[in-house]
Amino acid sequence: MRLYDRISAQLVGWRQRVSHLKEAHGAVKVSDITIEQLYGGIRGVAINVSDISYVDPQEGIRLRGFTVPEILTLLPKMKGAEMPMVGGLYHLLMANEIPTYEDALAVESEWIKRSTVPEHVFDVIRQLPHDAHPMTMFSMAILAMQPESVFAKKYNEGIPKTDYWKYYLEDSLTLTARLPVIGAFIYNHKYRQGQHIPLDPNLDWGANFAHMIGKGDDKEYQDLARLFFILHSDHESGNVSAHASHLVASALSDVYYACSAGMNGLAGPLHGLANQECLKWLLDLQDAFPDQPSCQQLEQYVWDYLDSGRVIPGYGHAVLRVTDPRFIAQLDYGKQHMPDDELFQLVTQVYECLPGILVKQGKIKNPFPNVDAINGALQYHYGIREFDFYTVLFGMGRILGLTAHAVWSRALGKPIDRPKSLTTRMLEEMVIKS
């Protein structure tokens, strides 16, 4: 298996680097924690090492060191496709190198071989109330596959700690292979009267999802699916879904447990559900102006909204201080494929007017849009208008990153996470002594 060989070839060097840092420089202080940070969700505190992705405040997310524009340019594409294969991205995340076309195709082929979902997983989804949230269905479907974990079986048999990563990789390939099938099943079960379209072995991962929800002839949506999954694949290890998944996996829970936990975090309105809030805000704005508003009308609407004590969803970011490159990538896609779509035009107009208003308000550090400000509008254009499903799409992409982090955490022998807590009295005493 190519990924197995590529990771194996790098491990000696990576383990030496980590060992040297711990042994020769283990006492070096990285950051100091303030009381404000302790009570503020430890925002901005360096607590983990993430070589798979890093959010640069000025350039946005870097995946294995590559920016979003570089990723979209360098990763291999299927013949006739505008956007890269998701399999190529997965090779990059796992193997730490830009893949060749053959490398990307090898991942896609491996996924096809592992894509059969056990019937009991579908039964679990069917047994849930029909009005259950799609993320509940998604998380439970992932958990329902846990009895197949190769790592769990091998661990119980007794394997060397240095081999844990190999079986995490096995489980990761199987889990990620099945995500388009599970995601499409949930969509069809909830919104398309249970229609079933089997996976096409001649299509890649992203295109297959589009195919299985009835968009097999829509080449534009296939490319949008590829783009969406790539852009949402990872975002450092400090966000809720990534941190929850890492924490669970640090206890040597397998990737099914860990990724289900990550999806439970992603389902929160302050994380993965944010894209729904953004689209709802745009649709409410559209309803307020039957004709496209002028910038002056839009400015008054925004000020009235802000003066009511609310915030504009999709604008601002905890780390970025520029427009999110993932927003720009989708904006460029929209300009090419849907320039006359009224909702997309509204997205563009808000982007032109809103940052200046937010600067005048002076309450946020970054007045520019993040990825959530646009992705729902693009899905809406292609007929995916069921808001509560958007987070499943987000989750399908994010698990690519979660599993890569889990494999490399085991490969580098990272221990169980166990930070220390303090009492309020201890903090008060520290303040008195300071």
Secondary structure, DSSP 8 states (H G I E B T S, - for coil): -HHHHHHHHHHHHHHHHHHHHHHHHTT-------HHHHHTTTTT------SSEEEETTTEEEETTB-HHHHHHHS---TT-SS--HHHHHHHHHHSS---HHHHHHHHHHHHHT----HHHHHHHHHS-TTS-HHHHHHHHHHHTGGG-HHHHHHHH---GGGHHHHHHHHHHHHHHHHHHHHHHHHHHHHSTT------TTS-HHHHHHIIIIITT-HHHHHHHHHHHHHTS---S-SHHHHHHHHHHHTT--HHHHHHHHHHHHTSTTTTTHHHHHHHHHHHHHHH-SS---HHHHHHHHHHHHHTT---TTB--SS-SS--HHHHHHHHHHHHH-TT-HHHHHHHHHHHHHHHHHHHHT--S--SB-THHHHHHHHHHTT---GGGHHHHHHHHHHHHHHHHHHHHHHTT----------HHHHHHHHHH-
